[in-house]
């Protein structure tokens, strides 16, 4: 038996296929890969003995087979043979097997020693501290089963009497991402909002693995509350590949975001600006509860100042508050969350009039991710309302990084109705 240090470059691809680790982020897998050691055994060697006072840690079977010598008469059961990608040992679950584990062929394992087993603990997608991570806590998916996750609406998350549409998209994408090997990243998604979500109860996300190919994977995610499907998302993932590269869309020239007033500061000013009609100041004060986890800087500072008609175009810079990890899956989930914050309003704004209240409701939402991006660096969101008819409005959008690269394209259709009285939230849209 020989022991040697593991090479993270050759181990990470193995770890992504271990079912136990599917709930972990790519950054967690990389940390685990850096501390693993190889353990090799000959046929008949005891890997773990039931009389051992303590196991060394958690073992992952890389090559060969091992047998668990369990209760009398059950040793030959297939459930007691360990094959590649199986695991055993002491971890966050305590001693999984208080039994003998014997190599039945030449056996290679990766060992995560006890002093590193804390790396197996489930954390938000970026593995960062909670004090800066409202977004990361919103995106946290509680694993209930291999393909089933539970999401929550936090008290300080964006909401207007219902689950925010961007939360559905981001949490659904986060759940789907946890079932895909981390080297494959989402390149497109298509989402349908079926029913309004209740902010007071958890959301169950069930992932269907439609396809797993060498370069592409496809997932469907159904979000449920109270036994009903309220949201559905289809997402396609791709392994990074080299190919043609060109761009026809040009980023418009805008003032740098550092020179612009933030959305939160602008709203706070409007609440106390007596040159703005009282009914509008009261409306802002009623709807404004806490700063968004996304920093928004409008390129036209007077956007929708007095509930007057606004152009069917909107441009603003945005980024996540705080610094995120390098996990590209996290950054794409954050951008998905931010993409629905004001998108639907672009279709109703041209029709606003004094004292009119209109609450557009997202019907469907599509995104295409063209290039790597960082959600904690400024992105310019350019959106245009193409048309409105039959109580529906269609808007298209583009997101550029500061270098002018087109990183995301979007389209969304929204239901447009004027609110007369009562609760503007529609329970069902279809």
C-alpha positions as CSV (number, residue, x, y, z in Angstrom):
1,X,0.0,0.0,0.0
2,X,1.3,3.4,-1.0
3,X,0.2,6.9,-0.1
4,X,0.9,10.0,-2.2
5,X,-0.5,13.6,-2.5
6,X,-3.4,14.0,-4.9
7,X,-3.1,16.2,-7.9
8,X,-6.1,18.6,-8.0
9,X,-5.9,18.9,-11.8
10,X,-6.6,15.2,-12.2
11,X,-8.9,14.7,-9.3
12,X,-11.6,17.4,-9.7
13,X,-13.2,15.7,-12.7
14,X,-13.5,12.5,-10.6
15,X,-15.0,14.3,-7.6
16,X,-17.7,16.0,-9.8
17,X,-19.1,12.5,-10.5
18,X,-19.4,11.4,-6.9
19,X,-23.1,11.6,-5.9
20,X,-22.2,12.5,-2.3
21,X,-20.5,15.7,-3.6
22,X,-23.2,16.9,-6.1
23,X,-24.5,19.3,-3.5
24,X,-21.1,21.1,-3.2
25,X,-19.9,24.0,-5.3
26,X,-17.0,23.9,-7.7
27,X,-14.9,26.0,-5.3
28,X,-15.5,23.4,-2.5
29,X,-14.5,20.5,-4.8
30,X,-11.3,22.3,-5.7
31,X,-10.5,22.8,-2.0
32,X,-11.2,19.1,-1.4
33,X,-9.0,18.1,-4.3
34,X,-6.0,20.0,-2.9
35,X,-6.0,18.0,0.4
36,X,-6.8,14.4,-0.8
37,X,-4.3,11.6,-0.7
38,X,-4.2,8.4,-2.7
39,X,-4.4,5.1,-0.9
40,X,-3.7,1.8,-2.7
41,X,-4.5,-1.7,-1.6
42,X,-4.0,-5.2,-2.8
43,X,-6.7,-7.8,-2.9
44,X,-7.5,-9.0,0.6
45,X,-6.2,-5.9,2.4
46,X,-8.4,-4.5,5.1
47,X,-9.2,-0.9,4.3
48,X,-11.1,-0.3,7.4
49,X,-11.7,-2.7,10.4
50,X,-14.7,-2.8,12.6
51,X,-12.4,-2.8,15.6
52,X,-10.7,0.4,14.6
53,X,-11.3,3.0,17.2
54,X,-11.4,5.8,14.6
55,X,-11.5,5.8,10.8
56,X,-9.0,8.1,9.1
57,X,-11.7,10.0,7.3
58,X,-13.8,9.6,4.2
59,X,-12.7,7.2,1.4
60,X,-13.8,7.6,-2.3
61,X,-13.3,4.5,-4.5
62,X,-11.4,5.4,-7.7
63,X,-10.6,2.0,-9.2
64,X,-11.4,-1.6,-8.2
65,X,-13.9,-3.0,-5.8
66,X,-14.2,-3.3,-2.0
67,X,-16.6,-5.4,0.0
68,X,-18.4,-4.4,3.2
69,X,-18.5,-7.3,5.6
70,X,-21.8,-6.5,7.1
71,X,-24.3,-8.5,9.1
72,X,-24.1,-12.3,8.8
73,X,-25.6,-13.6,5.6
74,X,-25.6,-10.2,3.8
75,X,-22.0,-10.0,2.7
76,X,-22.8,-11.1,-0.9
77,X,-25.6,-8.6,-1.4
78,X,-24.7,-6.2,-4.2
79,X,-25.4,-3.3,-1.9
80,X,-22.3,-4.3,0.1
81,X,-19.9,-4.0,-2.9
82,X,-18.3,-0.7,-3.3
83,X,-17.4,0.5,-6.8
84,X,-15.9,3.6,-8.3
85,X,-17.6,6.8,-7.1
86,X,-18.9,5.1,-3.9
87,X,-17.7,6.3,-0.5
88,X,-17.4,5.2,3.0
89,X,-15.8,6.3,6.3
90,X,-16.1,9.1,8.9
91,X,-17.4,12.4,7.7
92,X,-20.2,14.9,8.5
93,X,-22.5,11.9,9.0
94,X,-20.3,10.2,11.6
95,X,-19.2,6.6,11.1
96,X,-21.2,5.4,8.1
97,X,-19.9,1.9,8.4
98,X,-18.9,0.4,11.8
99,X,-17.8,-2.7,9.9
100,X,-14.9,-4.3,8.0
101,X,-14.2,-3.0,4.5
102,X,-11.9,-5.3,2.5
103,X,-10.4,-4.9,-1.0
104,X,-11.7,-7.7,-3.4
105,X,-9.3,-6.5,-6.2
106,X,-6.5,-4.1,-6.5
107,X,-8.1,-1.0,-5.1
108,X,-7.4,2.7,-5.4
109,X,-9.1,5.2,-3.1
110,X,-8.9,8.9,-2.4
111,X,-8.9,9.8,1.3
112,X,-10.2,13.0,2.8
113,X,-8.7,12.9,6.3
114,X,-10.7,13.8,9.4
115,X,-9.2,17.2,9.8
116,X,-10.5,18.2,6.4
117,X,-14.0,16.7,6.6
118,X,-15.5,20.0,7.4
119,X,-15.1,20.7,3.7
120,X,-18.1,18.3,3.1
121,X,-20.5,20.6,4.9
122,X,-23.1,22.2,2.6
123,X,-22.7,25.9,2.2
124,X,-24.2,28.6,-0.1
125,X,-23.0,28.5,-3.7
126,X,-20.1,30.8,-3.2
127,X,-18.7,29.3,0.1
128,X,-18.3,32.8,1.5
129,X,-19.2,34.5,4.8
130,X,-22.8,35.1,5.6
131,X,-22.5,38.7,6.5
132,X,-22.0,39.8,2.9
133,X,-24.2,37.1,1.3
134,X,-27.9,38.0,1.1
135,X,-27.8,36.9,-2.6
136,X,-25.9,33.7,-1.7
137,X,-28.4,32.9,1.1
138,X,-31.3,33.5,-1.4
139,X,-29.6,31.1,-3.8
140,X,-28.9,28.5,-1.2
141,X,-30.6,25.2,-2.1
142,X,-31.3,22.8,0.7
143,X,-30.8,19.2,-0.7
144,X,-33.7,16.9,0.2
145,X,-32.8,14.1,-2.3
146,X,-30.4,13.6,-5.2
147,X,-32.7,15.7,-7.6
148,X,-34.9,17.5,-5.1
149,X,-34.0,20.8,-3.4
150,X,-35.8,23.3,-1.1
151,X,-35.5,27.0,-1.5
152,X,-36.7,29.8,0.8
153,X,-37.9,33.4,0.5
154,X,-35.9,35.4,3.0
155,X,-37.6,38.3,4.9
156,X,-35.4,40.9,3.3
157,X,-35.5,39.4,-0.2
158,X,-37.2,41.4,-3.0
159,X,-40.9,40.7,-3.0
160,X,-44.2,42.5,-3.7
161,X,-46.7,40.2,-1.9
162,X,-45.4,37.2,-3.9
163,X,-42.2,35.4,-4.7
164,X,-40.0,37.6,-7.0
165,X,-39.7,36.2,-10.5
166,X,-35.9,36.6,-10.5
167,X,-35.8,34.4,-7.4
168,X,-37.6,31.6,-9.2
169,X,-35.2,31.8,-12.2
170,X,-32.1,32.0,-10.0
171,X,-33.1,29.3,-7.5
172,X,-34.3,27.0,-10.3
173,X,-31.0,27.5,-12.1
174,X,-29.0,26.9,-8.9
175,X,-30.9,23.6,-8.4
176,X,-30.2,22.5,-11.9
177,X,-26.6,23.5,-11.7
178,X,-26.1,21.2,-8.6
179,X,-27.0,18.2,-10.8
180,X,-24.6,18.9,-13.6
181,X,-20.8,18.4,-13.5
182,X,-19.3,21.7,-12.7
183,X,-17.2,22.0,-15.9
184,X,-20.5,22.4,-17.8
185,X,-22.0,25.9,-17.4
186,X,-25.5,27.1,-18.4
187,X,-25.6,28.7,-21.8
188,X,-29.4,29.1,-22.2
189,X,-32.5,28.9,-20.1
190,X,-36.2,29.3,-20.8
191,X,-38.6,29.8,-17.9
192,X,-42.4,29.9,-17.5
193,X,-44.2,31.6,-14.6
194,X,-47.4,29.6,-14.0
195,X,-48.7,30.7,-10.6
196,X,-47.7,33.3,-8.0
197,X,-45.5,32.0,-5.2
198,X,-46.2,32.3,-1.5
199,X,-43.4,34.0,0.3
200,X,-44.3,32.4,3.6
201,X,-43.6,28.8,2.7
202,X,-40.6,27.0,1.1
203,X,-40.4,26.2,-2.6
204,X,-39.6,22.6,-3.6
205,X,-37.5,22.4,-6.8
206,X,-37.5,19.0,-8.5
207,X,-34.8,18.5,-11.2
208,X,-35.3,16.2,-14.2
209,X,-32.1,15.0,-15.9
210,X,-33.2,15.1,-19.5
211,X,-29.8,14.6,-21.1
212,X,-26.1,14.1,-20.1
213,X,-23.8,14.1,-23.1
214,X,-20.0,14.6,-23.4
215,X,-20.3,18.4,-24.0
216,X,-24.0,19.2,-23.3
217,X,-26.5,18.5,-20.5
218,X,-30.2,19.5,-20.3
219,X,-32.3,19.9,-17.2
220,X,-35.9,20.7,-16.4
221,X,-36.8,22.1,-13.1
222,X,-40.3,22.2,-11.7
223,X,-41.0,24.5,-8.7
224,X,-43.9,23.5,-6.4
225,X,-45.9,24.8,-3.5
226,X,-49.0,23.3,-1.9
227,X,-48.9,20.4,-4.4
228,X,-49.1,22.7,-7.5
229,X,-46.4,23.4,-10.1
230,X,-45.9,27.2,-10.0
231,X,-42.8,27.6,-12.2
232,X,-40.9,25.6,-14.8
233,X,-37.4,26.1,-16.2
234,X,-35.5,24.4,-18.9
235,X,-31.7,24.9,-18.9
236,X,-29.0,23.7,-21.2
237,X,-25.4,23.4,-20.0
238,X,-22.2,23.2,-22.1
239,X,-18.6,22.3,-21.5
240,X,-16.2,25.1,-22.6
241,X,-15.3,24.7,-26.2
242,X,-13.2,26.8,-28.6
243,X,-14.9,28.1,-31.8
244,X,-15.8,31.1,-33.9
245,X,-16.1,34.4,-32.1
246,X,-17.7,37.7,-33.3
247,X,-20.1,40.3,-32.1
248,X,-22.4,42.6,-34.0
249,X,-24.1,44.4,-31.1
250,X,-22.2,47.4,-29.8
251,X,-22.5,48.7,-26.3
252,X,-23.9,52.3,-26.2
253,X,-21.7,54.9,-24.7
254,X,-22.8,55.7,-21.2
255,X,-21.4,57.6,-18.2
256,X,-19.4,55.3,-15.9
257,X,-21.5,53.8,-13.1
258,X,-19.3,55.4,-10.4
259,X,-20.5,58.9,-11.5
260,X,-24.2,57.9,-11.3
261,X,-26.6,57.9,-8.3
262,X,-27.6,54.5,-7.0
263,X,-31.2,53.4,-7.2
264,X,-31.5,53.3,-3.4
265,X,-30.2,56.8,-3.0
266,X,-32.5,58.0,-5.7
267,X,-35.5,56.5,-4.0
268,X,-34.5,57.9,-0.6
269,X,-34.2,61.3,-2.2
270,X,-37.7,61.0,-3.8
271,X,-39.3,60.1,-0.5
272,X,-38.3,63.5,0.9
273,X,-38.4,65.7,-2.2
274,X,-41.4,68.0,-1.9
275,X,-41.2,68.9,-5.5
276,X,-42.5,65.5,-6.3
277,X,-46.3,64.9,-5.8
278,X,-47.2,63.6,-2.4
279,X,-49.1,60.5,-3.8
280,X,-45.9,59.5,-5.6
281,X,-43.7,60.1,-2.5
282,X,-46.1,58.0,-0.5
283,X,-46.1,55.2,-3.1
284,X,-42.3,55.1,-3.1
285,X,-42.2,55.1,0.7
286,X,-44.7,52.2,0.9
287,X,-42.9,50.1,-1.7
288,X,-39.4,50.8,-0.6
289,X,-38.5,48.5,2.2
290,X,-34.8,47.8,2.1
291,X,-31.9,48.1,-0.3
292,X,-31.8,45.5,-3.0
293,X,-28.9,43.0,-3.0
294,X,-28.2,44.4,-6.5
295,X,-26.7,47.9,-6.9
296,X,-28.5,49.6,-9.8
297,X,-27.4,52.9,-11.4
298,X,-29.8,54.3,-14.0
299,X,-28.1,55.9,-17.0
300,X,-31.1,58.3,-17.2
301,X,-31.4,59.6,-13.6
302,X,-34.9,61.0,-14.1
303,X,-36.3,57.7,-15.1
304,X,-40.1,57.5,-14.2
305,X,-39.7,60.4,-11.7
306,X,-43.4,61.4,-11.5
307,X,-45.3,58.4,-12.9
308,X,-45.2,60.0,-16.3
309,X,-44.8,58.1,-19.6
310,X,-41.3,56.8,-20.0
311,X,-39.6,55.7,-23.2
312,X,-39.8,52.1,-24.2
313,X,-36.1,51.8,-23.6
314,X,-34.1,51.6,-20.4
315,X,-30.4,51.4,-19.6
316,X,-28.7,50.9,-16.3
317,X,-25.6,49.5,-14.7
318,X,-25.9,46.8,-12.1
319,X,-23.7,44.5,-10.0
320,X,-24.1,42.3,-6.9
321,X,-23.3,43.9,-3.6
322,X,-20.1,42.5,-2.1
323,X,-17.5,40.3,-3.7
324,X,-18.4,36.9,-4.9
325,X,-16.2,33.8,-5.4
326,X,-14.8,32.8,-8.7
327,X,-17.5,30.2,-9.2
328,X,-18.9,31.0,-12.7
329,X,-22.1,29.0,-11.9
330,X,-22.8,31.4,-9.0
331,X,-22.2,34.5,-11.2
332,X,-24.7,33.3,-13.8
333,X,-27.3,32.6,-11.1
334,X,-26.9,36.1,-9.7
335,X,-27.3,37.6,-13.1
336,X,-30.4,35.5,-13.7
337,X,-31.7,36.9,-10.4
338,X,-31.0,40.5,-11.3
339,X,-32.4,40.1,-14.9
340,X,-36.0,40.3,-13.8
341,X,-35.8,43.2,-11.4
342,X,-37.2,45.8,-13.8
343,X,-37.4,44.0,-17.1
344,X,-41.3,43.7,-17.2
345,X,-41.8,47.4,-16.4
346,X,-40.2,48.4,-19.7
347,X,-43.4,47.2,-21.4
348,X,-45.9,49.1,-19.3
349,X,-43.9,52.4,-18.8
350,X,-44.8,53.9,-22.1
351,X,-48.5,53.7,-21.1
352,X,-48.3,55.2,-17.6
353,X,-50.4,58.2,-16.8
354,X,-51.0,60.3,-13.6
355,X,-52.2,58.3,-10.6
356,X,-52.3,55.1,-12.7
357,X,-50.9,52.0,-11.2
358,X,-49.8,49.1,-13.4
359,X,-48.1,46.0,-12.2
360,X,-46.7,43.9,-15.1
361,X,-46.4,40.2,-14.4
362,X,-43.7,38.1,-16.1
363,X,-45.1,35.3,-18.2
364,X,-41.9,33.8,-19.6
365,X,-38.2,34.6,-19.5
366,X,-35.3,33.5,-21.7
367,X,-31.6,34.1,-21.4
368,X,-28.5,33.2,-23.5
369,X,-25.1,33.4,-21.9
370,X,-22.4,34.1,-24.5
371,X,-19.2,34.7,-22.5
372,X,-17.9,34.4,-19.0
373,X,-19.0,37.2,-16.7
374,X,-18.7,38.5,-13.2
375,X,-21.8,39.6,-11.4
376,X,-19.9,41.5,-8.8
377,X,-18.4,43.8,-11.5
378,X,-20.5,46.4,-13.4
379,X,-22.7,45.2,-16.2
380,X,-24.7,47.5,-18.5
381,X,-28.3,46.2,-19.0
382,X,-29.8,47.7,-22.2
383,X,-33.5,46.8,-22.7
384,X,-36.1,47.7,-25.3
385,X,-39.8,47.1,-25.5
386,X,-40.5,45.7,-29.0
387,X,-44.3,45.7,-28.9
388,X,-47.4,45.5,-26.7
389,X,-50.7,44.0,-27.7
390,X,-53.4,41.7,-26.4
391,X,-52.5,42.7,-22.8
392,X,-49.0,41.3,-23.4
393,X,-45.7,43.1,-23.9
394,X,-42.4,41.7,-25.4
395,X,-39.1,43.1,-24.4
396,X,-35.6,42.3,-25.5
397,X,-32.3,42.9,-23.6
398,X,-28.6,42.8,-23.8
399,X,-25.9,42.8,-21.0
400,X,-22.4,44.1,-21.7
401,X,-19.3,44.1,-19.5
402,X,-17.2,47.2,-19.1
403,X,-15.0,46.1,-22.0
404,X,-18.1,46.2,-24.3
405,X,-18.4,42.5,-24.7
406,X,-21.9,41.1,-25.1
407,X,-22.2,38.6,-22.3
408,X,-26.0,37.9,-22.1
409,X,-29.0,38.3,-24.4
410,X,-32.5,38.2,-23.0
411,X,-36.2,38.2,-24.0
412,X,-39.3,38.4,-21.8
413,X,-43.0,38.5,-22.3
414,X,-45.1,40.1,-19.6
415,X,-48.8,40.5,-18.8
416,X,-49.8,44.2,-18.8
417,X,-52.9,45.3,-16.9
418,X,-53.9,48.5,-15.2
419,X,-54.6,48.0,-11.5
420,X,-57.9,49.7,-10.5
421,X,-58.5,48.6,-6.9
422,X,-57.5,45.8,-4.6
423,X,-54.5,43.6,-4.6
424,X,-52.6,44.0,-7.9
425,X,-51.1,40.5,-7.7
426,X,-52.7,38.0,-9.9
427,X,-53.0,34.5,-8.5
428,X,-53.0,32.9,-11.9
429,X,-51.8,34.2,-15.2
430,X,-52.6,31.4,-17.7
